[in-house]
Amino acid sequence: MRKREKIFLFVVLALLAAGVTALLLLPKSNAVQLNLAHFFPSSHPVEKDLVQPWIEAIKEATGGRIQITSYPGETLATAAEIYNGVVTGIADLGISCFSYTRGRFPLLEVFELPGITYLSARAAGKTAWEGIRELEPEEIRDTRLLMVFATGPGHLMTRVPIETLEELQGKEIRATGLTAQTLELLGAVPVAMPQPETYEALARGIVQGNLGPLEVLQGWRHAEVTDYITLTPFLYNTLFFMVMNLETWNALPPDLQEIFAKVTTEYLEEVAFALWDRQNETALAWAARETKKRIITLSPEETVRWIELTVPVQENFVAKMAGLGVDGDRLLRRVKELAEYYNGLYPSGAKGVNGFGETL
Amino acid sequence: MERLFKAVHKVSGLLEKIGGFCLAGVMILVVVNIVMRRFFGHPFLGVYEYVGFLTAVSIGFSLASCAVKEAHIAVDFWVKRLPRKGKIALELATGPLSFFFLILVTRHLLAYAGNLRATGRVSPTTETPFHIFVYLVALGFLVFALTVPGTTIKTVRRGSKR
């Protein structure tokens, strides 16, 4: 061996030894360390206004006995793999959308069906939260469900103006799981993908528009790659979940479980449910003022045409439920009841534009 | 033993051909889709997903053949400077290690595919079941793993002859 190589080998070994010693000497903390995987950018309100304050609150309430580290922007698991990642223990906690994993949560699609009106994100979130607690669906029993919140109504944000059904024909529009069906029935060509992929798809022309909540204009910077907004609050709702690995939950001592549940419910009620209402409102105001987007309101006749075309989505859902041995009709009726009740309580998220206020 | 390696080579060659067809399929799909969008105003449903599936298969299936041809990127900046015996020792150490690693990858892919199948995961636009393609990629990794012992033996023989 030459001298230089000997020196190199020595340096490598020395560094290795130092590293191992440092690891061994690290003080072992008694706190429960948990990691949280989600797909929102670190600058997004989910991270800034929900996750970080919630982590702080949990830490404070437990006297530092639970410490959570957030991994935003798909750094721990991609959007569609987050739920599975929590089940297998890659992450202790995860936030994502049920509709990114089509077929995995068949029952929960009931909360995202087109034709059910949600006037605000809070009304949609409350409906889903209460509905899920009544249903106790088998499909999510492999994790501990901590939160369910919603986007509320969503709209078409496009590169070309869409004022009539005819203008939508053959346009490739980004969708989530269930809205793909809706868009297909309307004559568009849905391209389903999680939100983190959408900006690039819009920029490169893979899709000509996005069906989603208005907040993506700002939170995901889609204002840079779209020019028109067609208000279609009857088409869209998407649920988010926050879940915890079951073993991790069961391993927490009862007193910590109690505090954890209490603080989390507080954040669900006070922050998460209304998070999209606030975001949608500020994003729309910002888009109209700063980016001069053209906002298109469909005429009442046009709206009726759109809604009529999407009726089969609900029918397909009921048929699918029959295949699973579930009374889909009853389920649908119950969700409509809940939606009506919570719409009454929380009728307006973003001054009408969010719900039906101005469009119907 | 020799016969087994020959069989692995043959299979890897076959997989590469299939992978090649998948790659060609991706190109045809994309081009036809652009034509459909521009001239007929109605692109195909699910092209985005099919491109993803076919790309996964074409990469998964070309891994083994690429290893046989020793076309994978290898960083031999230090290895090149080692004496012959050192090179042989290194190959004997890394060969089995890569073999077990690739078998582990295969196992996890199979478990992942099984999970996708059990939970009924389908692609969101076309509702195509995902697990089929994960099984195919797992097959690619299995054949890739099986090429490793052959490569190790070849390298060691080549080294000791000189």
Interface residues (C-beta under 8 A of the other chain):
Chain A: E5 N84 S99 Y100 T101 R102 G103 R104 P106 E139 Q169 G170 E172 A175 T176 G177 A180 E184 V189 P190 V191 A192 M193 A201 I206
Chain B: R37 F40 G41 H42 P43 F44 L45 V47 Y48 E49 R81 N115 T119 G120 R121 V122 S123 P124 T125 E127 P129
